[in-house]
Amino acid sequence: MEFQFIIVEPDFQPHIALVRLYRPKELNALNLQLMLELKQALSALDENESVRCIIITGNEQAFAAGADIKQMESRTPVDLLKIDQFETWDQIRKTKKPIIAAVSGFCLGGGCELAMTCDMIIASESAKFGQPEIKLGIMPGAGGTQRLTRAVGKALAMEMVLTGRFLSAEGAQKAGLVNKVVPDEVYLDEAVKLAGEIALMSPIAVRLAKESVLKTYECSLQEGLHFERKNFYLCFASEDQKEGMKAFVEKRKPDFKGY
């Protein structure tokens, strides 16, 4: 597929796909076309059986510095309703394969919301996270108030959303927003390393486990336990489960095939 605002490498590493946001002059600001392209790319990668993990990144200066304000400035509520831009975000969230955000530099507004839509975040030391929409007379609209609060807690989320204050990479890790902080020059390498570990696991078990973790945010504990149990049982319908347990008994590394 040909894209204008993203670069897709489905075979970046064995079983690992890389999607790079590519609007460097605009600090990778998220316009409607970029988000549509991202949705299309992730849908295709989700169907690609050779891909087991996906990395989304920008460049060292910015993961994404926010939404494209020039594109939004003159919109009316009816315009926004017709465009239904958040349907694209919903589709990204429904991606079955695990997604790692490799973040360096600015990760603000829609960029921060996109990173939080991913399943894990690896950050460089220069990464800065924030929801500065309040400074524009608006508020987060793509999950910023919801996912940020779930990640860092009410007090810190409220401060960030109501003041527009940034959170450093170190602060983001301490608050539980990111998995790991590493030097700028190796942040993508670290994301690839994590993706590589996941890619060695059973794709079926990974998919079911991801579904179960995400279910935590959508239901009660009892409902979540019931959902987890069903997915656990489903794992035993796969050849990967038989291979994994057989390899354990035989004291060797398993060779998961994804079926």
Secondary structure, DSSP 8 states (H G I E B T S, - for coil): ---SSEEEEEEEETTEEEEEE--GGGTT-B-HHHHHHHHHHHHHHHH-TT--EEEEE--SSEEE--B-HHHHTT--HHHHHHH-THHHHHHHHT-SS-EEEEE-SEEETHHHHHHHHSSEEEEETT-EEE-GGGGGT----SSHHHHHHHHH-HHHHHHHHHH---EEHHHHHHHTS-SEEE-GGGHHHHHHHHHHHHHTS-HHHHHHHHHHHHHTTTS-HHHHHHHHHHHHHHHTTSHHHHHHHHHHHTTS-------
